[in-house]
């Protein structure tokens, strides 16, 4: 369930914290979509397990930004914060997507 905006209680993450939290991980959101952050800098996003993969390269900013340069030429940067001990993605329009589950990405 998406909610809106950055909150005063949100903790922005620096590059090291983002790397520790996301690199080598698959994060699943409550809508069933998944983001995969391979340790080699590759990224993949799927709406469902059998949907096409939106692939690209990711990098982290010091201000909590997670940026992806997609293979199709598009790019985007979103915020990743800790909110009440839970990772939460906040898109540029302010929509919040709490992380439901996190697991290690297979090699």
C-alpha positions in Angstrom: 0.0 0.0 0.0 1.6 3.2 -1.1 1.6 6.4 1.0 2.9 9.9 0.2 6.0 11.9 0.9 9.2 12.2 2.9 8.6 12.3 6.6 10.5 14.0 9.4 11.1 10.6 11.0 12.6 9.1 7.8 16.3 8.4 8.0 18.2 9.2 4.8 21.0 6.7 4.0 24.5 7.6 2.7 26.3 5.6 0.0 27.8 3.1 2.5 24.5 2.5 4.2 22.8 2.0 0.9 25.5 -0.4 -0.3 25.2 -2.4 2.9 21.4 -2.5 2.7 20.9 -3.2 -1.0 24.0 -4.5 -2.8 23.6 -8.2 -3.5 20.0 -8.1 -2.4 16.5 -8.6 -3.9 13.9 -6.4 -2.3 10.2 -7.2 -2.7 7.5 -4.6 -2.3 4.0 -5.1 -1.0 2.6 -5.0 -4.5 4.7 -8.1 -5.4 7.2 -6.2 -7.6 10.9 -6.8 -7.0 14.2 -4.8 -7.4 17.4 -6.8 -7.7 20.7 -5.1 -6.9 23.6 -7.3 -8.1 27.0 -6.8 -6.5 28.4 -6.0 -9.9 26.2 -2.8 -10.2 23.5 -4.4 -12.4 19.9 -3.8 -11.6 16.7 -5.5 -12.5 13.1 -4.7 -11.8 10.0 -6.9 -12.3 6.3 -6.2 -11.7 5.7 -9.9 -11.3 7.9 -13.0 -11.4 7.0 -13.7 -15.0 7.0 -10.1 -16.3 9.8 -8.6 -18.4 12.9 -7.3 -16.6 13.6 -3.6 -16.6 17.4 -3.9 -16.6 20.2 -1.4 -16.1 23.1 -0.2 -13.9 22.6 1.3 -10.5 24.5 3.7 -8.3 24.0 5.3 -4.9 24.2 8.9 -3.8 25.1 10.3 -0.4 21.6 11.8 0.0 19.7 8.5 0.0 19.3 8.4 -3.8 19.2 5.2 -5.6 19.7 5.9 -9.3 19.3 3.5 -12.3 20.4 4.0 -15.9 18.3 1.6 -17.8 19.5 -0.3 -20.8 16.7 1.3 -22.9 18.2 4.8 -22.4 15.9 6.1 -19.6 17.0 6.8 -16.1 15.5 7.5 -12.7 16.6 8.4 -9.1 14.4 7.6 -6.1 15.0 7.9 -2.3 15.6 4.9 -0.1 15.0 5.6 3.6 14.6 3.8 6.9 11.2 4.4 8.2 10.3 2.8 11.5 13.0 0.2 11.0 11.8 -0.7 7.5 13.4 0.2 4.2 11.0 2.4 2.2 11.4 3.6 -1.4 10.1 7.1 -2.1 9.6 7.9 -5.8 10.2 11.4 -7.2 6.5 12.1 -7.1 6.5 11.3 -3.3 4.8 7.9 -3.5 6.1 5.6 -0.7 6.7 1.9 -1.2 7.7 0.0 2.0 9.9 -3.0 1.5 8.0 -6.2 2.4 10.8 -8.7 2.2 14.5 -8.8 1.5 16.7 -11.7 0.4 20.2 -12.4 -1.0 20.4 -12.3 -4.8 21.7 -15.6 -6.2 24.9 -15.3 -8.2 
